[in-house]
Amino acid sequence: MDSLLPKPENSLLKPENKVPAYLNDRGLRMVLIPLFAIAVPNLTGLVSYHFNWWTLIFHYCYYLFISITIYYGNRYLLFQLSDRFNWFYTPFRKVLTLLAGVILYTLPVTLFLVGLYYVCILQQTIDEVVLRNVSLMNVICVIFVAHIYETVFLIKHTEGEMLRIAQVEKAKAEAELEALKAQIDPHFIFNSLNTLSHLITQNPEKAKKFNDNLADVYRYILQHKNKSLVFLRDEMYFMESYYALLHIRFGESLQLQNEVHPSQLEHYLLPPISLQIVLENCVKHNAFSEVNPMPIRIFVEENMLVVRNRLMPKKTVKQNTGTGLINLKGRYRLLAENEIVINQNDDHFEVRLPLLSTGI
């Protein structure tokens, strides 16, 4: 079974670092780039209003160029760092690298472009106070934007990792379930052939009838083995067919009492071939005869399908193949996250199968 399961060391060791390709920051860029182009010059004293309107528009276009250059340069840097460092495993390293990258890119670009603005456009001596204020303001703005981007990256990474883990867990559960289903066929064939072999030597006429009924039963298994759940109605019909096989072999030694009300058949679901496993367990581990028959009751109680038989243990029991009720427990755990309940006292043995409501 292990070979069917996803290897945790390959799929769950580390979250992926890659920036989601669907990250759409167009709206953020359209708002922040013009905002910084207007706010930074006004807050730092870079802009002067003694020019005419056309000159001011030209100056603001240059401020917009500075804003675009700094924004897109740092944006590229953020994407590259997000691809190389991971918040989950190297948070301090990422923060230090991010701050160093932002400062080492933003400061030289600001100094160069603002200096160029003073020398080539204003044709004035560089105002060191304004230059310092603009540089400091740009670094603060870039750190603010970087915080926004990294928050988005972290959310995307977390969502992606949660989805990936859920997919891995689902694949693992499906693989386990398929492995458990695969055990049903050989288990059923093994026991049926033992029964048929016994009847061929004891009663050939019954063997022929058993073989005909076995075909009907196995048809149900083939039709439903790939289904996770079936209606209680279908399982009860199958139980009657399977009991017919047992009756051919054991006659009146087994007395089945079906107390499930017809109105309950459409309201519940359960894993297919559950009753066959429980009935087979009753036959395998108990001694009974026509003189001392074993009654088996089947009824619904508190959303549980109860199969109760008189406890008549054999003195010697053949070695168990390890499937049976263990198989059924595993399927219930994966399908419904419920456990079957097994109760035993001096007189009775009881298996309770949780029933899932159809909502009808």
C-alpha positions as CSV (number, residue, x, y, z in Angstrom):
1,M,0.0,0.0,0.0
2,D,2.8,2.4,0.8
3,S,3.9,2.4,-2.9
4,L,0.5,3.9,-3.8
5,L,0.8,6.9,-1.5
6,P,2.4,10.3,-2.3
7,K,5.8,10.5,-0.6
8,P,5.6,13.1,2.1
9,E,9.3,13.9,1.9
10,N,8.8,14.9,-1.7
11,S,5.7,16.9,-1.4
12,L,5.4,18.3,2.1
13,L,8.9,19.2,3.1
14,K,8.9,22.9,2.0
15,P,6.4,25.3,0.6
16,E,7.1,26.5,-2.9
17,N,8.7,30.0,-3.1
18,K,7.6,30.9,-6.6
19,V,5.5,34.1,-6.9
20,P,2.1,33.3,-8.2
21,A,1.8,34.0,-11.9
22,Y,-1.7,35.4,-11.4
23,L,-0.6,38.2,-9.1
24,N,-2.3,41.3,-10.6
25,D,-1.0,44.6,-9.2
26,R,-2.0,46.8,-12.1
27,G,-4.5,48.8,-9.9
28,L,-1.9,49.3,-7.2
29,R,0.6,50.6,-9.7
30,M,-1.9,53.0,-11.3
31,V,-2.7,54.5,-7.9
32,L,0.7,54.6,-6.2
33,I,3.0,55.7,-9.0
34,P,1.1,59.0,-9.7
35,L,0.5,59.4,-6.0
36,F,4.2,59.3,-5.2
37,A,5.0,61.5,-8.2
38,I,2.8,64.2,-6.7
39,A,3.2,63.7,-3.0
40,V,7.0,63.4,-2.7
41,P,7.9,66.6,-4.5
42,N,5.3,68.6,-2.6
43,L,6.2,67.1,0.8
44,T,10.0,67.6,0.3
45,G,10.0,71.1,-1.3
46,L,11.3,69.8,-4.6
47,V,8.6,71.4,-6.7
48,S,8.5,75.1,-7.2
49,Y,5.2,76.9,-8.2
50,H,6.8,80.1,-9.6
51,F,6.9,78.5,-13.1
52,N,4.0,78.7,-15.5
53,W,1.5,75.8,-15.9
54,W,3.2,74.2,-18.9
55,T,6.6,74.2,-17.2
56,L,5.0,72.7,-14.0
57,I,3.3,70.0,-16.1
58,F,6.7,69.2,-17.7
59,H,8.3,69.0,-14.2
60,Y,5.6,66.7,-12.9
61,C,6.1,64.5,-15.9
62,Y,9.7,64.2,-14.9
63,Y,8.6,63.4,-11.3
64,L,6.4,60.7,-12.8
65,F,9.4,59.3,-14.7
66,I,11.4,59.2,-11.4
67,S,8.4,57.5,-9.6
68,I,8.1,54.9,-12.4
69,T,11.8,54.2,-12.5
70,I,12.0,53.6,-8.7
71,Y,8.7,51.7,-8.5
72,Y,9.4,49.3,-11.3
73,G,13.0,48.7,-10.3
74,N,12.0,47.9,-6.7
75,R,9.0,45.8,-8.0
76,Y,11.4,43.7,-10.1
77,L,13.7,43.3,-7.0
78,L,10.8,42.2,-4.8
79,F,9.7,39.6,-7.3
80,Q,13.3,38.2,-7.6
81,L,13.7,38.1,-3.8
82,S,10.4,36.4,-3.3
83,D,11.5,33.7,-5.7
84,R,14.8,33.2,-3.8
85,F,13.9,33.5,-0.1
86,N,11.0,32.1,1.9
87,W,9.1,33.7,4.8
88,F,8.5,30.3,6.4
89,Y,12.1,29.3,6.6
90,T,14.4,32.3,6.2
91,P,12.4,35.3,7.5
92,F,15.3,37.3,8.9
93,R,17.5,36.7,6.0
94,K,14.7,37.8,3.7
95,V,14.0,41.0,5.7
96,L,17.7,42.0,5.7
97,T,18.2,41.3,2.0
98,L,15.0,43.2,1.2
99,L,16.0,46.3,3.1
100,A,19.5,46.2,1.7
101,G,18.2,45.8,-1.9
102,V,15.6,48.6,-1.5
103,I,18.2,51.0,-0.1
104,L,21.0,50.2,-2.5
105,Y,18.7,50.6,-5.5
106,T,16.5,53.5,-4.4
107,L,19.2,55.8,-3.0
108,P,21.5,55.8,-6.0
109,V,18.6,56.2,-8.5
110,T,17.1,59.0,-6.5
111,L,20.4,60.9,-6.1
112,F,21.2,60.5,-9.8
113,L,17.7,61.5,-11.2
114,V,17.1,64.4,-8.7
115,G,20.7,65.6,-9.3
116,L,20.0,65.4,-13.0
117,Y,16.8,67.4,-12.5
118,Y,18.6,70.2,-10.7
119,V,21.5,70.4,-13.2
120,C,19.7,69.8,-16.5
121,I,16.2,71.1,-16.0
122,L,16.3,73.7,-13.2
123,Q,20.0,74.5,-14.1
124,Q,20.6,75.3,-10.5
125,T,22.9,74.1,-7.7
126,I,21.7,71.0,-6.0
127,D,19.8,71.7,-2.8
128,E,21.3,69.1,-0.5
129,V,18.6,69.5,2.1
130,V,15.9,68.8,-0.5
131,L,17.9,66.0,-2.0
132,R,18.3,64.4,1.4
133,N,14.6,64.8,2.1
134,V,13.6,63.3,-1.3
135,S,15.9,60.4,-0.8
136,L,14.6,59.6,2.7
137,M,11.0,60.0,1.6
138,N,11.5,57.7,-1.4
139,V,13.1,55.0,0.8
140,I,10.2,55.3,3.2
141,C,7.6,55.0,0.4
142,V,9.4,52.1,-1.2
143,I,9.5,50.2,2.2
144,F,5.8,50.9,2.6
145,V,5.1,49.5,-0.9
146,A,7.4,46.5,-0.3
147,H,5.4,45.7,2.9
148,I,2.2,45.7,0.8
149,Y,3.7,43.4,-1.8
150,E,5.3,41.0,0.7
151,T,2.0,40.8,2.6
152,V,0.3,39.8,-0.7
153,F,3.0,37.3,-1.5
154,L,2.8,35.7,2.0
155,I,-1.0,35.4,1.6
156,K,-0.7,33.9,-1.8
157,H,2.0,31.5,-0.7
158,T,0.0,30.4,2.3
159,E,-3.2,29.9,0.3
160,G,-1.2,27.9,-2.3
161,E,0.5,25.8,0.3
162,M,-2.8,25.0,2.0
163,L,-4.4,24.0,-1.3
164,R,-1.4,21.9,-2.2
165,I,-1.4,20.1,1.2
166,A,-5.2,19.5,0.8
167,Q,-4.6,18.0,-2.7
168,V,-1.8,15.8,-1.4
169,E,-3.9,14.6,1.5
170,K,-6.9,14.0,-0.8
171,A,-4.6,12.0,-3.2
172,K,-3.3,10.0,-0.2
173,A,-6.7,9.2,1.1
174,E,-7.9,8.2,-2.4
175,A,-4.9,5.9,-2.8
176,E,-5.5,4.3,0.6
177,L,-9.2,3.8,-0.3
178,E,-8.4,2.2,-3.6
179,A,-5.9,-0.1,-1.9
180,L,-8.6,-1.1,0.6
181,K,-11.1,-1.6,-2.2
182,A,-8.6,-3.8,-4.1
183,Q,-8.5,-6.1,-1.1
184,I,-12.3,-6.9,-1.3
185,D,-12.1,-9.0,-4.5
186,P,-9.4,-11.5,-3.5
187,H,-10.8,-11.7,0.0
188,F,-14.3,-12.5,-1.3
189,I,-13.1,-15.0,-3.9
190,F,-10.9,-16.8,-1.4
191,N,-13.9,-17.4,0.9
192,S,-16.3,-18.2,-1.8
193,L,-14.1,-20.8,-3.4
194,N,-13.6,-22.4,0.0
195,T,-17.3,-22.7,0.3
196,L,-17.9,-23.9,-3.2
197,S,-15.1,-26.5,-2.7
198,H,-16.8,-27.8,0.4
199,L,-20.2,-28.0,-1.3
200,I,-18.9,-29.8,-4.4
201,T,-17.8,-32.7,-2.3
202,Q,-20.8,-32.7,0.0
203,N,-23.7,-31.8,-2.2
204,P,-23.2,-31.2,-6.0
205,E,-26.7,-30.0,-6.4
206,K,-26.3,-27.3,-3.8
207,A,-22.9,-26.5,-5.4
208,K,-24.6,-25.7,-8.7
209,K,-27.2,-23.5,-7.0
210,F,-24.5,-21.8,-5.0
211,N,-22.5,-21.1,-8.2
212,D,-25.6,-19.4,-9.8
213,N,-26.2,-17.2,-6.7
214,L,-22.5,-16.4,-6.5
215,A,-22.6,-15.0,-10.0
216,D,-25.4,-12.6,-8.9
217,V,-23.5,-11.6,-5.8
218,Y,-20.3,-11.0,-7.7
219,R,-22.2,-8.9,-10.3
220,Y,-23.1,-6.5,-7.4
221,I,-19.5,-6.3,-6.3
222,L,-18.3,-5.5,-9.8
223,Q,-21.0,-2.8,-10.2
224,H,-20.4,-1.1,-6.9
225,K,-16.8,-1.7,-5.9
226,N,-15.7,1.6,-7.5
227,K,-18.3,3.5,-5.6
228,S,-17.4,5.1,-2.3
229,L,-21.0,5.0,-0.9
230,V,-24.2,3.2,-1.8
231,F,-27.8,3.5,-0.7
232,L,-28.7,1.3,2.3
233,R,-31.4,-0.1,0.0
234,D,-28.8,-1.5,-2.4
235,E,-26.7,-2.9,0.4
236,M,-29.7,-4.7,2.0
237,Y,-30.7,-6.3,-1.4
238,F,-27.1,-7.5,-1.7
239,M,-27.2,-8.8,1.9
240,E,-30.2,-10.9,1.0
241,S,-28.4,-12.3,-2.0
242,Y,-25.3,-13.1,0.1
243,Y,-27.4,-14.6,2.8
244,A,-29.0,-16.9,0.2
245,L,-25.5,-18.3,-0.4
246,L,-25.0,-18.8,3.3
247,H,-28.4,-20.5,3.6
248,I,-27.4,-22.9,0.8
249,R,-24.4,-24.1,2.8
250,F,-25.7,-23.9,6.4
251,G,-29.5,-24.3,6.0
252,E,-31.4,-23.3,9.1
253,S,-28.3,-23.1,11.2
254,L,-28.3,-19.4,10.4
255,Q,-31.4,-17.3,11.2
256,L,-31.3,-13.8,9.7
257,Q,-33.7,-11.3,11.2
258,N,-34.0,-8.2,9.0
259,E,-35.6,-5.5,11.1
260,V,-34.7,-2.5,8.9
261,H,-37.9,-0.6,8.1
262,P,-38.4,0.0,4.3
263,S,-38.8,3.8,4.9
264,Q,-35.1,3.9,6.1
265,L,-33.7,2.3,2.9
266,E,-33.6,5.6,0.9
267,H,-32.4,7.8,3.8
268,Y,-29.0,6.4,4.5
269,L,-25.7,5.7,2.7
270,L,-22.8,3.4,3.7
271,P,-19.7,1.9,2.0
272,P,-20.5,-1.0,-0.4
273,I,-20.1,-4.6,0.6
274,S,-20.1,-3.7,4.3
275,L,-22.7,-6.2,5.3
276,Q,-21.0,-9.1,3.5
277,I,-17.9,-8.5,5.6
278,V,-19.8,-8.4,8.8
279,L,-21.9,-11.5,8.1
280,E,-18.8,-13.3,6.9
281,N,-17.2,-12.4,10.2
282,C,-20.1,-13.9,12.1
283,V,-19.9,-17.2,10.2
284,K,-16.1,-17.5,10.4
285,H,-15.8,-17.1,14.2
286,N,-18.8,-18.9,15.6
287,A,-19.9,-22.5,15.9
288,F,-23.6,-23.2,15.1
289,S,-25.8,-26.0,13.9
290,E,-29.5,-26.7,13.1
291,V,-29.8,-27.9,16.7
292,N,-28.2,-24.8,18.0
293,P,-28.8,-22.1,15.4
294,M,-27.2,-18.7,15.4
295,P,-29.6,-15.8,15.1
296,I,-28.4,-12.6,13.5
297,R,-30.3,-9.4,13.9
298,I,-30.0,-6.4,11.6
299,F,-31.6,-3.1,12.5
300,V,-31.1,0.7,12.5
301,E,-30.5,2.5,15.8
302,E,-29.3,6.1,16.4
303,N,-28.1,6.4,12.8
304,M,-26.1,3.2,13.0
305,L,-26.8,-0.1,11.2
306,V,-26.5,-2.7,13.9
307,V,-25.6,-6.3,13.1
308,R,-25.9,-8.4,16.3
309,N,-25.3,-12.1,16.6
310,R,-25.3,-14.6,19.5
311,L,-21.7,-15.2,20.6
312,M,-20.9,-18.8,20.0
313,P,-17.1,-18.9,19.5
314,K,-15.4,-21.7,17.8
315,K,-12.8,-23.6,19.7
316,T,-10.4,-23.4,16.8
317,V,-10.4,-20.6,14.2
318,K,-8.6,-20.5,10.9
319,Q,-5.9,-17.9,10.7
320,N,-7.4,-14.5,9.8
321,T,-6.2,-13.0,6.5
322,G,-6.1,-9.5,8.0
323,T,-8.8,-7.9,5.9
324,G,-12.5,-8.2,7.0
325,L,-13.4,-5.8,9.7
326,I,-9.9,-4.1,9.6
327,N,-10.6,-3.3,5.9
328,L,-14.1,-2.0,6.8
329,K,-12.7,0.2,9.6
330,G,-10.2,1.7,7.2
331,R,-12.8,2.5,4.5
332,Y,-15.0,4.1,7.1
333,R,-12.2,6.2,8.5
334,L,-11.3,7.6,5.0
335,L,-14.9,8.1,3.7
336,A,-16.8,9.4,6.7
337,E,-14.1,10.1,9.4
338,N,-16.3,7.8,11.6
339,E,-15.3,4.6,13.2
340,I,-17.3,1.4,13.3
341,V,-18.2,0.3,16.8
342,I,-17.7,-3.2,18.0
343,N,-19.3,-4.4,21.2
344,Q,-18.9,-7.8,22.8
345,N,-20.1,-9.4,26.0
346,D,-20.6,-12.9,27.2
347,D,-23.7,-13.5,25.1
348,H,-23.6,-11.3,22.0
349,F,-21.2,-9.8,19.5
350,E,-22.3,-6.5,17.8
351,V,-21.0,-4.4,15.0
352,R,-22.4,-0.9,14.5
353,L,-21.9,0.7,11.1
354,P,-22.3,4.5,11.0
355,L,-24.9,5.6,8.4
356,L,-24.5,8.8,6.4
357,S,-27.7,10.7,5.8
358,T,-28.7,11.4,2.2
359,G,-30.6,14.5,3.3
360,I,-33.8,13.2,1.8
